[in-house]
Amino acid sequence: MPKRKNKLPSYRFHKGSGQAVVTFSGKDIYLGVHGTEERRAEYKRVIAEWLQSNQITPATSRTGKVTESDCIDINELLVAYWQFAEQYYVIDGQPSRELVNIRHAAKPLAEMYG
């Protein structure tokens, strides 16, 4: 029998931490102490956000609330990765060929979404 595609992720108890948890696309979102009304409300908020965003995994901060500072645009992401790559992809003090590959891969991404 085929799996239902419209099934909502369930509110569950995580034994290891004692917290309520919900899983989106294989990623666990911890909601806090299991069994409280506040956690049920948090679960409903996260589910509503997930449904509103066309079922894309919700971004959450440590508090479980999405804030403007939690979000970055693609250009900020590319700049941060480029700064990392310039330091990581070095052979004998010289930049490696991998930086050219990264630049070629990032260009269409920046043009389409940047």
Helices and strands as residue ranges (DSSP letters): E 12-14, E 19-24, E 27-33, H 37-52, G 68-70, H 74-88, E 90-91, E 94-95, H 98-113
